[in-house]
Every structure is written in structure tokens, then in C-alpha cells.
Amino acid sequence: SPPTASGLAEMGAHWIHGPSPDNPVFQLATDYGLLGPEASLEENQQVEVDGHPIMPSITYGSSGKVLSPTAVVEARQLFHTLLESTRAFQGNKEPPVPSVGQYLREEIARRVPNLGGGQEDARRLQLAILAACFKLECCISGTHSMDLVALEPFGEYVSLPGLDCTFPGGYSSLPDRLLSALPEGTVLLNKAVRTIRWRGSFHEEGDKKEARDFPVQVECEDGDTFLADHVIVTVPLGFLKEHHQDFFQPPLPQRKVEAIRRLGFGTNNKIFLEFEKPFWDAQQQLLEVVWEDESPLEEPSSDLKANWFKKIIGFVVLQPPEQLGHVLCGFIAGKESEHMETLSEEEVLSTMTHLLRRLTGNPELPAPRRVLRSRWHSAPYTRGSYSYVAVGSSGDDIDVLAQPLPEDPQDPR
């Protein structure tokens, strides 16, 4: 069971991003009365956070000191301004560089002489904080590196207004409510599908007078089959990348295959740490991490074994502690995140203990009582966390994936 007082730890989605009238998840959650009172406040629905949850934070440097909030805000604002300026390239057939990462680095490189008011130490610190901003953006985009994310379509991602909120009863309280409206036995769980045959004529078994033919047959791993007129497939792109050849019979048309290949799918994982008592102050909701020797203009180390934990952007304090216990939730994306999945729980726990002792400058800091982590890349039916528009693909690929088959609009299977 999850290491929390109420047994609630979100292994998947965490927040409703942009909880305002245009957000269908927010609308349903409100209709079902699943949210806390502050989530529905009019003013909270109007706050613009641009998909980055705002919370009171403290930033630790790798030298074991708390960094100057002014320096952190300054670097963050520059990063945010540069990120916003990528919107100008939308629809631009020839963007200056292919990826968001390259664009940001070139812009930062042009500004290096003036960073930190031109003072060497202050400049180095600004670069280190900017390197941390890149890692956070990797978590938000679900990618290993911003060099993989296409610049031109990046601005198509629109953030809705609203102060990000969580489900007091867990995100799953929403699907549970949706399911409760359906007749008993409608939804079958743990029933993995092996093959979808979508271009046939399958005859209903039995001697019923009204027995008829169906265009689609779904075959499960356990050998059970289901006949249907239509099938809606919502499996993650990571699964499709690995299995589309044998999952669909006949195989998908080339345009779909190309879209699946071109779109990006990366890993973002969570590491929950439960403590006997908090070492952080009650008002702190985010503990951020900056490696002071890093710069976005230098190649990061490729030694995953030695350095994977440096990709952690920091830890969110789970709220409210009265309900959830004293729990930190670390976020980590990319190849480092996939490497973390291969380690033992003991190894993750001891690495996190060393990391927090180093950041706080307190070698006596008690180890977490327990660790729990997501492993979205190892999960056979997801193989990662979420998609992004990769270099070489475009928003059109998303639309191509959504189109029904066959391409005859009169006969969607």
C-alpha cells in the first residue's frame, strides 16, 4: 500500500491543470462534487499559471545552501520569457532551428555576458538555475531533452487558466464515478487485448435467428474474442510504437505508422518519500534542486549510473499533511528516469537520503521511512508517460492518429 496516512499517492496524473470552464475534467469533477471548496472559487478559475503549478518554494543548491530567491526568480523569469517567445514560430515553415532546446540555448548564449549583472559568480549561478529550468521543462513535456521537442509546433500547446488543483479523494474518484453509471459487468479489467481484426466479416456464434456478421473482432490474450461494429482504441503511444505491427490485422496504413513513429513519447516518473517528521517548514510546498556547476550550454554527463539523480527537479510536499502524512514527491524525466526504474528500492532510498543530506547540508538528516516510485517505462501497456511533438513531427500527426479506419467516413470501424 502507498506510504501515506490515508493510503493516497497518485502514481499517475497529479493535478487538474487549468481548472476552469473549458476543461472537461474540471467540469465533470465539479458536477460530481469531487473537488475541495477552494477549487471552485471564481478567482482561482481565472489565475493564469501556464501549466506550471505555482507554490511557495525553497531552492537548495548542491553545495548545501539555500539559494537566493532573487537569483532564482530572475533566472526563472528569463527562462519563462524565452519559452513564451517560441510561440512566434508557430506556422513558420522555416524556424531558425529544429528544436526548442537549441533555440533556448542560442538565446541564453547571446545573453551570457549580461547574466547576473555581468559578475562571474552571479552569472554561473544564473546558468545553473537555467539548467534546472530545462529539467523541469523535460518533466512538463515528458521528454528526455528539449532538443527532441519540435520548435515550430511548440506553441500549439495551450494552457487553460485556473489554479492547478488535486482531487481530495484521488484522481481515480473521477473514473470511479463514470463507471458507477454503467450497468454491472460492462467494464472488464485485466483483459489484455492481443489483436484487433478490423477488416473482416465475423459471424456470430449460435443459432439465433438474428445472428449477423460483424466487421471487427477483438481477440484477448486469454483467447476470448468479442465481435463489434466499432472499436475505439485509446492505448498509449508508447505501446503503439512497440506493438502496432501485430496489434492490428491488417496492419495500419502507412500514414498512421509514420505518425506513430514520428511523434515523441517519453518517461516522467515520481519518487515518493515518507518521513517520520518533516525537515521542511510548514509553508514550503516545493523543494527545488540546483546543481551549481551545471550550465544549459554544456553537455550533461551520459553516465546514468553515477548521475541519474541529478535529473530530479525537486520535491513537491503532498498536501494536506494531516491527511497524507509527511510525504515528498520527486519528479524525474528522461533516460535517467528510465534508469531509476531498474534500480532496487533500497538503492533509490539510499540515493535519495544522500541527496537530501547534501542539499540541506545536514549529514544527520533522518532517512525516509519508505519509498514508493512509479515505473511508467517498464509498464508493458504504457512504455512511458506521455507524448510530445518531436522534431520531425507536427500537430498534424496527432490528427492523423485520431482519424477513424477505414478512411470511408460512412463506415468507421
MARTOR-372070 format. One record per residue (C-alpha): residue number from 1; y, x, z; residue in one letter. Coordinates in pm, 1 decimal, padded with zeros to 6 digits. Example, Ala and Ser with C-alpha at 12.3 -4.5 7.8 and 13.67 -1.06 7.14 Angstrom:
{1, {-00450.0, 01230.0, 00780.0}, "A"};
{2, {-00106.0, 01367.0, 00714.0}, "S"};
end
This chain:
{1, {00000.0, 00000.0, 00000.0}, "S"};
{2, {00355.4, 00120.0, -00063.6}, "P"};
{3, {00502.8, 00333.8, 00217.2}, "P"};
{4, {00761.9, 00081.6, 00331.3}, "T"};
{5, {00811.5, -00155.0, 00620.8}, "A"};
{6, {00788.5, -00465.1, 00400.6}, "S"};
{7, {00542.9, -00308.3, 00156.5}, "G"};
{8, {00802.9, -00332.9, -00119.9}, "L"};
{9, {00853.7, -00039.6, -00356.5}, "A"};
{10, {00949.9, -00105.9, -00717.8}, "E"};
{11, {00724.0, 00115.0, -00928.5}, "M"};
{12, {00884.8, -00013.8, -01248.3}, "G"};
{13, {01221.6, -00180.8, -01308.1}, "A"};
{14, {01455.1, -00142.0, -01011.4}, "H"};
{15, {01787.8, -00310.1, -01080.5}, "W"};
{16, {01912.2, -00601.4, -01284.4}, "I"};
{17, {02166.0, -00409.6, -01493.1}, "H"};
{18, {02472.2, -00614.1, -01580.0}, "G"};
{19, {02400.9, -00928.8, -01375.0}, "P"};
{20, {02638.5, -01170.0, -01548.3}, "S"};
{21, {02604.6, -01492.7, -01751.1}, "P"};
{22, {02493.8, -01319.6, -02075.5}, "D"};
{23, {02195.1, -01158.4, -01902.3}, "N"};
{24, {01884.7, -01380.9, -01929.4}, "P"};
{25, {01706.2, -01205.6, -01640.5}, "V"};
{26, {02006.0, -01271.2, -01415.2}, "F"};
{27, {02027.5, -01633.0, -01533.2}, "Q"};
{28, {01659.3, -01703.7, -01460.3}, "L"};
{29, {01674.1, -01523.2, -01126.2}, "A"};
{30, {01979.8, -01730.5, -01029.9}, "T"};
{31, {01819.6, -02058.5, -01143.5}, "D"};
{32, {01512.4, -01980.7, -00931.6}, "Y"};
{33, {01725.3, -01876.5, -00632.2}, "G"};
{34, {01564.9, -01530.0, -00617.4}, "L"};
{35, {01880.0, -01323.6, -00554.9}, "L"};
{36, {02083.0, -01245.7, -00245.3}, "G"};
{37, {02419.0, -01421.6, -00186.7}, "P"};
{38, {02637.0, -01126.1, -00295.0}, "E"};
{39, {02465.9, -01100.8, -00636.1}, "A"};
{40, {02610.2, -01435.0, -00742.7}, "S"};
{41, {02970.0, -01362.8, -00632.3}, "L"};
{42, {03212.5, -01426.3, -00917.5}, "E"};
{43, {03390.9, -01089.7, -00872.7}, "E"};
{44, {03061.2, -00898.1, -00873.7}, "N"};
{45, {02974.8, -01051.3, -01210.7}, "Q"};
{46, {03293.5, -00907.0, -01358.6}, "Q"};
{47, {03263.8, -00543.6, -01247.6}, "V"};
{48, {03208.9, -00301.6, -01540.3}, "E"};
{49, {02963.4, -00025.9, -01442.9}, "V"};
{50, {02845.7, 00075.9, -01792.6}, "D"};
{51, {02480.3, 00076.5, -01692.7}, "G"};
{52, {02535.0, 00340.1, -01421.8}, "H"};
{53, {02484.9, 00185.7, -01076.8}, "P"};
{54, {02786.3, 00264.8, -00854.9}, "I"};
{55, {02704.5, 00361.2, -00497.8}, "M"};
{56, {02853.7, 00575.3, -00221.6}, "P"};
{57, {02707.9, 00921.3, -00279.2}, "S"};
{58, {02691.5, 01271.2, -00140.8}, "I"};
{59, {02621.1, 01566.4, -00369.4}, "T"};
{60, {02417.8, 01863.3, -00246.4}, "Y"};
{61, {02433.7, 02199.7, -00418.0}, "G"};
{62, {02126.1, 02423.6, -00445.3}, "S"};
{63, {02296.3, 02670.1, -00206.9}, "S"};
{64, {02250.1, 02413.4, 00070.8}, "G"};
{65, {02610.3, 02293.8, 00091.8}, "K"};
{66, {02768.4, 01958.2, 00018.4}, "V"};
{67, {02982.4, 01989.8, -00295.2}, "L"};
{68, {03348.7, 01893.6, -00310.7}, "S"};
{69, {03374.3, 01522.8, -00403.9}, "P"};
{70, {03685.3, 01602.3, -00609.2}, "T"};
{71, {03495.4, 01854.9, -00823.2}, "A"};
{72, {03210.0, 01606.7, -00869.4}, "V"};
{73, {03442.3, 01322.0, -00972.1}, "V"};
{74, {03631.4, 01548.3, -01213.2}, "E"};
{75, {03316.0, 01661.4, -01396.1}, "A"};
{76, {03170.7, 01310.2, -01395.8}, "R"};
{77, {03484.4, 01163.2, -01547.1}, "Q"};
{78, {03486.0, 01422.7, -01823.6}, "L"};
{79, {03119.8, 01350.1, -01898.8}, "F"};
{80, {03183.5, 00975.9, -01897.9}, "H"};
{81, {03480.6, 01012.5, -02133.6}, "T"};
{82, {03273.8, 01221.8, -02375.9}, "L"};
{83, {02986.4, 00973.7, -02360.3}, "L"};
{84, {03225.8, 00688.2, -02439.4}, "E"};
{85, {03369.1, 00882.1, -02734.4}, "S"};
{86, {03024.7, 00875.9, -02902.0}, "T"};
{87, {03090.4, 00506.8, -02983.8}, "R"};
{88, {03331.3, 00621.3, -03254.8}, "A"};
{89, {03037.6, 00741.6, -03468.2}, "F"};
{90, {02868.7, 00403.4, -03493.2}, "Q"};
{91, {02819.9, 00316.0, -03859.3}, "G"};
{92, {02927.7, 00667.0, -03957.4}, "N"};
{93, {02690.6, 00773.2, -04235.0}, "K"};
{94, {02754.4, 01140.9, -04167.2}, "E"};
{95, {02801.6, 01209.2, -03796.5}, "P"};
{96, {02914.1, 01568.3, -03714.2}, "P"};
{97, {02576.3, 01649.5, -03552.1}, "V"};
{98, {02249.0, 01451.2, -03535.1}, "P"};
{99, {02212.0, 01415.4, -03156.8}, "S"};
{100, {02410.3, 01304.1, -02853.5}, "V"};
{101, {02314.6, 01628.8, -02676.3}, "G"};
{102, {02455.9, 01855.2, -02946.0}, "Q"};
{103, {02775.4, 01651.0, -02965.8}, "Y"};
{104, {02831.7, 01666.0, -02588.5}, "L"};
{105, {02761.4, 02039.9, -02573.2}, "R"};
{106, {03007.1, 02118.2, -02854.1}, "E"};
{107, {03276.5, 01910.1, -02683.9}, "E"};
{108, {03211.1, 02076.5, -02347.9}, "I"};
{109, {03208.4, 02425.0, -02507.5}, "A"};
{110, {03554.3, 02357.2, -02657.5}, "R"};
{111, {03684.7, 02271.9, -02310.5}, "R"};
{112, {03523.9, 02559.6, -02118.1}, "V"};
{113, {03842.5, 02770.9, -02089.9}, "P"};
{114, {04022.6, 02486.5, -01909.7}, "N"};
{115, {03736.5, 02363.9, -01689.7}, "L"};
{116, {03811.5, 02390.2, -01317.0}, "G"};
{117, {04172.9, 02478.1, -01390.1}, "G"};
{118, {04058.7, 02798.7, -01558.8}, "G"};
{119, {03924.8, 02953.0, -01235.2}, "Q"};
{120, {03587.7, 03125.2, -01274.8}, "E"};
{121, {03410.5, 02973.5, -00968.9}, "D"};
{122, {03551.6, 02626.3, -01024.0}, "A"};
{123, {03456.6, 02644.8, -01392.6}, "R"};
{124, {03098.3, 02745.9, -01311.0}, "R"};
{125, {03072.5, 02455.7, -01065.2}, "L"};
{126, {03204.3, 02209.8, -01326.0}, "Q"};
{127, {02938.1, 02329.0, -01572.3}, "L"};
{128, {02667.0, 02292.2, -01308.2}, "A"};
{129, {02772.5, 01933.9, -01229.7}, "I"};
{130, {02783.4, 01857.2, -01604.1}, "L"};
{131, {02425.9, 01989.9, -01634.1}, "A"};
{132, {02328.5, 01735.6, -01365.0}, "A"};
{133, {02507.1, 01460.3, -01563.4}, "C"};
{134, {02284.8, 01543.8, -01864.4}, "F"};
{135, {01972.4, 01496.6, -01648.0}, "K"};
{136, {02095.7, 01160.2, -01522.4}, "L"};
{137, {02159.6, 01052.1, -01880.4}, "E"};
{138, {01799.9, 01154.6, -01966.9}, "C"};
{139, {01679.1, 00911.6, -01697.1}, "C"};
{140, {01902.9, 00635.8, -01831.1}, "I"};
{141, {01788.4, 00691.3, -02191.4}, "S"};
{142, {01424.8, 00753.6, -02096.8}, "G"};
{143, {01412.5, 01083.7, -02285.0}, "T"};
{144, {01323.2, 01448.3, -02222.4}, "H"};
{145, {01650.0, 01575.9, -02364.7}, "S"};
{146, {01970.8, 01425.3, -02501.4}, "M"};
{147, {01904.7, 01644.1, -02808.3}, "D"};
{148, {01636.1, 01390.0, -02904.1}, "L"};
{149, {01874.3, 01090.9, -02889.1}, "V"};
{150, {02049.3, 00998.0, -03216.1}, "A"};
{151, {02430.9, 01015.9, -03208.8}, "L"};
{152, {02521.1, 00756.6, -03473.6}, "E"};
{153, {02339.5, 00452.6, -03321.9}, "P"};
{154, {02400.2, 00554.7, -02957.5}, "F"};
{155, {02697.5, 00318.6, -02926.1}, "G"};
{156, {02484.5, 00018.4, -03025.4}, "E"};
{157, {02355.3, 00012.5, -02667.7}, "Y"};
{158, {02583.8, -00237.4, -02496.8}, "V"};
{159, {02613.0, -00263.4, -02118.6}, "S"};
{160, {02687.1, -00606.9, -01974.7}, "L"};
{161, {02939.1, -00645.2, -01691.0}, "P"};
{162, {02819.1, -00704.7, -01335.6}, "G"};
{163, {02745.6, -00501.5, -01024.1}, "L"};
{164, {02379.9, -00395.2, -01054.6}, "D"};
{165, {02162.3, -00579.3, -00804.4}, "C"};
{166, {01800.0, -00585.8, -00692.1}, "T"};
{167, {01552.8, -00866.6, -00614.8}, "F"};
{168, {01515.7, -00908.4, -00235.1}, "P"};
{169, {01155.1, -01021.4, -00293.0}, "G"};
{170, {01081.1, -00759.5, -00558.3}, "G"};
{171, {01120.4, -00776.0, -00937.7}, "Y"};
{172, {00778.9, -00939.2, -00966.0}, "S"};
{173, {00912.5, -01250.2, -00791.4}, "S"};
{174, {01056.9, -01345.8, -01133.4}, "L"};
{175, {00734.2, -01333.1, -01340.4}, "P"};
{176, {00554.0, -01497.0, -01046.3}, "D"};
{177, {00789.5, -01794.7, -01071.8}, "R"};
{178, {00749.6, -01812.2, -01450.3}, "L"};
{179, {00370.1, -01804.5, -01412.0}, "L"};
{180, {00366.1, -02073.5, -01145.8}, "S"};
{181, {00496.4, -02323.5, -01402.8}, "A"};
{182, {00190.3, -02270.4, -01627.3}, "L"};
{183, {-00143.7, -02450.9, -01593.3}, "P"};
{184, {-00405.5, -02270.9, -01382.0}, "E"};
{185, {-00612.1, -02019.3, -01582.8}, "G"};
{186, {-00358.6, -01990.8, -01867.0}, "T"};
{187, {-00292.0, -01624.6, -01797.5}, "V"};
{188, {-00584.1, -01381.7, -01799.1}, "L"};
{189, {-00527.3, -01049.5, -01623.2}, "L"};
{190, {-00731.3, -00729.2, -01657.7}, "N"};
{191, {-00841.6, -00844.7, -02001.1}, "K"};
{192, {-00766.1, -00545.7, -02222.9}, "A"};
{193, {-00743.5, -00612.5, -02596.5}, "V"};
{194, {-00930.8, -00382.4, -02833.2}, "R"};
{195, {-00842.0, -00520.5, -03177.4}, "T"};
{196, {-00621.1, -00785.2, -03333.8}, "I"};
{197, {-00757.4, -00907.1, -03668.5}, "R"};
{198, {-00460.1, -01080.3, -03825.3}, "W"};
{199, {-00554.3, -01138.4, -04188.1}, "R"};
{200, {-00879.3, -01326.7, -04179.4}, "G"};
{201, {-01033.5, -01668.9, -04164.7}, "S"};
{202, {-01230.4, -01703.6, -03844.8}, "F"};
{203, {-01443.6, -02008.9, -03786.1}, "H"};
{204, {-01452.8, -02185.6, -03451.8}, "E"};
{205, {-01798.5, -02182.1, -03296.5}, "E"};
{206, {-01965.3, -02510.3, -03210.2}, "G"};
{207, {-02047.2, -02829.7, -03396.4}, "D"};
{208, {-01724.9, -03011.3, -03310.3}, "K"};
{209, {-01611.3, -03239.9, -03594.3}, "K"};
{210, {-01263.1, -03092.1, -03572.1}, "E"};
{211, {-01382.7, -02727.3, -03580.0}, "A"};
{212, {-01149.2, -02532.9, -03806.5}, "R"};
{213, {-01063.4, -02187.2, -03932.7}, "D"};
{214, {-00808.0, -01961.1, -03765.8}, "F"};
{215, {-00613.9, -01675.5, -03929.5}, "P"};
{216, {-00623.7, -01450.0, -03620.8}, "V"};
{217, {-00898.4, -01316.3, -03394.8}, "Q"};
{218, {-00828.4, -01115.8, -03079.4}, "V"};
{219, {-01118.1, -00905.7, -02954.3}, "E"};
{220, {-01115.9, -00774.8, -02596.8}, "C"};
{221, {-01265.9, -00453.5, -02459.0}, "E"};
{222, {-01532.0, -00662.5, -02281.1}, "D"};
{223, {-01642.1, -00820.6, -02612.4}, "G"};
{224, {-01479.3, -01162.0, -02556.2}, "D"};
{225, {-01292.7, -01299.9, -02855.6}, "T"};
{226, {-01011.3, -01551.6, -02890.3}, "F"};
{227, {-00907.0, -01736.8, -03206.3}, "L"};
{228, {-00541.1, -01816.1, -03267.8}, "A"};
{229, {-00281.6, -01925.0, -03519.6}, "D"};
{230, {-00021.8, -01683.0, -03383.1}, "H"};
{231, {-00023.9, -01375.5, -03161.7}, "V"};
{232, {00285.7, -01226.5, -03000.4}, "I"};
{233, {00236.1, -00856.3, -02925.5}, "V"};
{234, {00462.0, -00704.0, -02659.3}, "T"};
{235, {00281.8, -00379.7, -02577.4}, "V"};
{236, {00492.7, -00070.7, -02504.2}, "P"};
{237, {00589.3, 00155.3, -02792.8}, "L"};
{238, {00404.2, 00445.3, -02625.2}, "G"};
{239, {00077.4, 00251.2, -02660.0}, "F"};
{240, {00156.8, 00163.7, -03023.1}, "L"};
{241, {00230.8, 00528.2, -03108.6}, "K"};
{242, {-00116.3, 00619.1, -02986.2}, "E"};
{243, {-00326.4, 00323.1, -03099.1}, "H"};
{244, {-00165.8, 00122.3, -03380.4}, "H"};
{245, {-00419.4, 00253.0, -03636.8}, "Q"};
{246, {-00718.6, 00090.2, -03465.4}, "D"};
{247, {-00541.6, -00182.2, -03268.4}, "F"};
{248, {-00455.5, -00385.5, -03579.6}, "F"};
{249, {-00700.4, -00482.8, -03855.2}, "Q"};
{250, {-00593.8, -00446.3, -04129.6}, "P"};
{251, {-00364.4, -00157.6, -04026.7}, "P"};
{252, {00010.3, -00223.2, -04008.1}, "L"};
{253, {00222.8, -00194.7, -04323.7}, "P"};
{254, {00389.6, 00140.5, -04382.1}, "Q"};
{255, {00739.3, 00023.6, -04275.3}, "R"};
{256, {00610.3, -00070.9, -03931.4}, "K"};
{257, {00413.8, 00253.6, -03899.0}, "V"};
{258, {00725.2, 00454.9, -03988.0}, "E"};
{259, {00938.4, 00264.8, -03734.8}, "A"};
{260, {00678.1, 00325.7, -03460.9}, "I"};
{261, {00667.5, 00695.6, -03548.1}, "R"};
{262, {01046.3, 00743.3, -03567.5}, "R"};
{263, {01160.5, 00560.2, -03254.0}, "L"};
{264, {01161.7, 00760.0, -02930.7}, "G"};
{265, {00956.4, 00680.5, -02621.5}, "F"};
{266, {00997.2, 00889.9, -02308.6}, "G"};
{267, {00899.4, 00901.1, -01943.3}, "T"};
{268, {01110.4, 00828.0, -01636.4}, "N"};
{269, {00930.1, 00829.4, -01300.6}, "N"};
{270, {01011.6, 00755.5, -00938.5}, "K"};
{271, {00911.5, 00954.8, -00631.2}, "I"};
{272, {00937.0, 00752.6, -00308.4}, "F"};
{273, {00962.1, 00945.0, 00019.7}, "L"};
{274, {00931.5, 00763.4, 00350.6}, "E"};
{275, {01085.0, 00919.8, 00663.2}, "F"};
{276, {01034.0, 00857.0, 01033.9}, "E"};
{277, {01411.1, 00861.7, 01070.4}, "K"};
{278, {01688.9, 00918.6, 00817.4}, "P"};
{279, {01858.1, 01260.9, 00788.9}, "F"};
{280, {02137.5, 01097.6, 00585.5}, "W"};
{281, {02432.1, 00887.6, 00707.2}, "D"};
{282, {02403.1, 00510.0, 00707.8}, "A"};
{283, {02674.2, 00460.9, 00445.5}, "Q"};
{284, {02520.0, 00703.5, 00193.9}, "Q"};
{285, {02321.6, 00530.0, -00078.7}, "Q"};
{286, {02270.8, 00815.5, -00323.0}, "L"};
{287, {02194.7, 01181.5, -00254.0}, "L"};
{288, {02266.0, 01379.6, -00569.4}, "E"};
{289, {02140.2, 01724.4, -00661.7}, "V"};
{290, {02325.5, 02001.1, -00847.1}, "V"};
{291, {02170.5, 02339.8, -00931.7}, "W"};
{292, {02472.0, 02565.1, -00907.8}, "E"};
{293, {02350.3, 02830.1, -01152.0}, "D"};
{294, {02289.2, 02582.6, -01436.2}, "E"};
{295, {02504.7, 02500.9, -01737.2}, "S"};
{296, {02452.8, 02249.7, -02019.2}, "P"};
{297, {02539.6, 02532.9, -02260.1}, "L"};
{298, {02230.7, 02734.2, -02161.8}, "E"};
{299, {01867.0, 02664.8, -02245.5}, "E"};
{300, {01680.9, 02519.7, -01947.3}, "P"};
{301, {01367.2, 02704.0, -01830.1}, "S"};
{302, {01049.9, 02591.6, -02004.0}, "S"};
{303, {00832.8, 02695.0, -01707.9}, "D"};
{304, {00738.8, 02345.2, -01589.7}, "L"};
{305, {00503.4, 02467.1, -01318.4}, "K"};
{306, {00775.1, 02667.7, -01144.0}, "A"};
{307, {01077.3, 02448.8, -01209.9}, "N"};
{308, {00976.3, 02085.7, -01273.1}, "W"};
{309, {01153.8, 01956.2, -00959.7}, "F"};
{310, {01491.8, 02080.9, -01085.7}, "K"};
{311, {01496.1, 01787.5, -01327.1}, "K"};
{312, {01525.7, 01541.9, -01032.2}, "I"};
{313, {01872.1, 01387.7, -01046.4}, "I"};
{314, {01874.2, 01290.3, -00680.2}, "G"};
{315, {01753.8, 01020.2, -00445.3}, "F"};
{316, {01859.6, 00658.8, -00404.2}, "V"};
{317, {01839.2, 00523.4, -00049.0}, "V"};
{318, {01641.8, 00197.5, -00059.3}, "L"};
{319, {01840.9, -00099.2, 00070.9}, "Q"};
{320, {01828.7, -00257.5, 00322.8}, "P"};
{321, {01652.4, -00009.9, 00557.7}, "P"};
{322, {01585.7, -00286.1, 00815.9}, "E"};
{323, {01354.1, -00444.0, 00560.0}, "Q"};
{324, {01230.6, -00141.3, 00364.9}, "L"};
{325, {01219.3, 00141.4, 00618.5}, "G"};
{326, {01386.8, 00482.0, 00567.2}, "H"};
{327, {01289.0, 00548.2, 00209.2}, "V"};
{328, {01439.7, 00772.2, -00057.5}, "L"};
{329, {01359.4, 00714.1, -00423.7}, "C"};
{330, {01392.6, 01018.5, -00650.2}, "G"};
{331, {01428.7, 00981.7, -01027.5}, "F"};
{332, {01296.1, 01231.0, -01281.9}, "I"};
{333, {01261.2, 01212.3, -01660.6}, "A"};
{334, {01103.5, 01401.9, -01946.8}, "G"};
{335, {00832.7, 01666.5, -01966.4}, "K"};
{336, {00899.7, 01764.7, -01604.6}, "E"};
{337, {00830.2, 01405.8, -01505.3}, "S"};
{338, {00502.7, 01409.5, -01701.2}, "E"};
{339, {00407.2, 01738.5, -01534.6}, "H"};
{340, {00473.6, 01583.1, -01190.9}, "M"};
{341, {00210.6, 01316.3, -01272.4}, "E"};
{342, {-00058.8, 01585.9, -01299.5}, "T"};
{343, {00007.9, 01727.9, -00950.5}, "L"};
{344, {-00164.8, 01620.0, -00631.1}, "S"};
{345, {00018.5, 01401.6, -00380.6}, "E"};
{346, {00015.2, 01691.5, -00128.3}, "E"};
{347, {00181.4, 01916.8, -00383.4}, "E"};
{348, {00455.2, 01664.4, -00462.4}, "V"};
{349, {00515.7, 01605.9, -00091.2}, "L"};
{350, {00542.6, 01973.8, -00005.9}, "S"};
{351, {00768.1, 02045.4, -00306.3}, "T"};
{352, {00998.5, 01758.0, -00204.9}, "M"};
{353, {01006.2, 01885.3, 00155.3}, "T"};
{354, {01107.6, 02235.6, 00038.7}, "H"};
{355, {01366.8, 02087.5, -00196.6}, "L"};
{356, {01532.7, 01872.6, 00072.0}, "L"};
{357, {01530.6, 02161.2, 00322.4}, "R"};
{358, {01701.4, 02380.0, 00066.3}, "R"};
{359, {01962.1, 02120.2, -00032.1}, "L"};
{360, {02055.1, 02024.1, 00324.2}, "T"};
{361, {02047.4, 02385.1, 00442.0}, "G"};
{362, {01819.7, 02268.8, 00725.5}, "N"};
{363, {01487.1, 02459.8, 00735.5}, "P"};
{364, {01373.6, 02233.9, 01025.2}, "E"};
{365, {01412.8, 01908.5, 00832.2}, "L"};
{366, {01102.1, 01697.3, 00907.2}, "P"};
{367, {00869.4, 01641.6, 00612.0}, "A"};
{368, {00844.9, 01287.1, 00471.5}, "P"};
{369, {00567.9, 01078.6, 00632.1}, "R"};
{370, {00440.7, 00965.0, 00297.5}, "R"};
{371, {00494.9, 00995.7, -00074.7}, "V"};
{372, {00434.1, 00741.2, -00348.6}, "L"};
{373, {00514.5, 00800.6, -00715.4}, "R"};
{374, {00494.9, 00618.4, -01043.0}, "S"};
{375, {00288.1, 00771.3, -01325.5}, "R"};
{376, {00402.7, 00585.2, -01634.4}, "W"};
{377, {00293.2, 00852.3, -01880.5}, "H"};
{378, {-00066.7, 00856.5, -01754.2}, "S"};
{379, {-00087.9, 00475.5, -01761.9}, "A"};
{380, {-00311.0, 00405.6, -02066.1}, "P"};
{381, {-00132.7, 00088.5, -02179.2}, "Y"};
{382, {00223.4, 00224.4, -02148.9}, "T"};
{383, {00212.2, 00605.8, -02201.2}, "R"};
{384, {00572.2, 00642.5, -02088.8}, "G"};
{385, {00860.6, 00437.5, -01954.4}, "S"};
{386, {01093.5, 00319.0, -02226.2}, "Y"};
{387, {01219.8, 00358.6, -02575.9}, "S"};
{388, {01535.2, 00515.1, -02719.8}, "Y"};
{389, {01674.7, 00551.0, -03070.4}, "V"};
{390, {01562.6, 00903.0, -03155.7}, "A"};
{391, {01715.6, 01143.7, -03405.3}, "V"};
{392, {01584.1, 01031.7, -03746.1}, "G"};
{393, {01558.9, 00665.6, -03648.7}, "S"};
{394, {01814.9, 00385.5, -03625.0}, "S"};
{395, {01864.3, 00042.8, -03473.9}, "G"};
{396, {01708.2, -00095.4, -03794.1}, "D"};
{397, {01371.9, 00042.2, -03680.8}, "D"};
{398, {01388.3, -00185.1, -03375.7}, "I"};
{399, {01447.5, -00485.0, -03604.2}, "D"};
{400, {01162.3, -00382.0, -03835.6}, "V"};
{401, {00925.3, -00370.5, -03537.9}, "L"};
{402, {01030.0, -00721.6, -03434.3}, "A"};
{403, {00963.2, -00882.1, -03772.9}, "Q"};
{404, {00653.9, -01105.1, -03799.3}, "P"};
{405, {00348.9, -01030.0, -04012.0}, "L"};
{406, {00260.3, -01117.6, -04279.7}, "P"};
{407, {00606.9, -01092.4, -04431.2}, "E"};
{408, {00583.0, -01451.1, -04558.8}, "D"};
{409, {00819.3, -01648.9, -04328.7}, "P"};
{410, {00610.5, -01965.7, -04380.2}, "Q"};
{411, {00302.8, -01808.0, -04224.9}, "D"};
{412, {00388.6, -01583.1, -03927.0}, "P"};
{413, {00071.6, -01459.2, -03760.6}, "R"};
end
